[in-house]
């Protein structure tokens, strides 16, 4: 199954999980648990992690504290987590950009350095333009970009990050050249396009849907397998003749050699949160798509994603290290 089909399956709402055993984990957690978010506060991932942390605190009977550690596209914090506390009291999250970072940053940790605790879901990327650009359709933007290559500045995260990869894939699919301007995360990306520092941006639907509805930006296309439930009026890239499915996948991870009992207890708590009907409604109202998976299924999905994304990254010139 290729990346597009895998992502389509996730977006369509397949929920997979495995039975869990937490025998031997009675003493975990013995203190507050830290959830490291490797991006600035205020972005979509940060918001969702704080929602999860709040509910997970109840499940674990210990506070789950969110700590933001942005830098180097998330690689700094993720390496620290991978090489740090093995007791299960510190875990983190990865997104699509993490897959690319493995091949673009020699200091980035790799997928095999983590124990995948749970898969959360996927938020498709968008291509949005400031309202004052006058672009009303994707074809209008494509025509302008082809007429003046590089004239449109796009807000995205750092090279290898989720929205950077999305922008690179959009350039390839649309046959255009944008000037990619890197920011520290999705919150600064949104601020950049709103402030007029860039004309376009490529974050997730949830990052810009409010600004789209307010008329500050125009989302021209959604990179989902189908239209997003929060933006039913906005066509997908595929509908407009450009087959493209990409966006922010999110999963929760701990060090590969984390205590097995602690990992089982974390997985049980996190899946309980992600499958809770009240929580799912809150997340949906905030624009997030939840398609939870347990550790085994999530690991298999991410390994498949890694394998399918590699040739795409290679073609886009984003493979700098760890060539296969």
Order of alpha helices (4+ residues) and beta strands (2+ residues): alpha-beta-alpha-beta-alpha-beta-alpha-beta-beta-alpha-beta-alpha-beta-alpha-beta-alpha-beta-beta-alpha-alpha-alpha
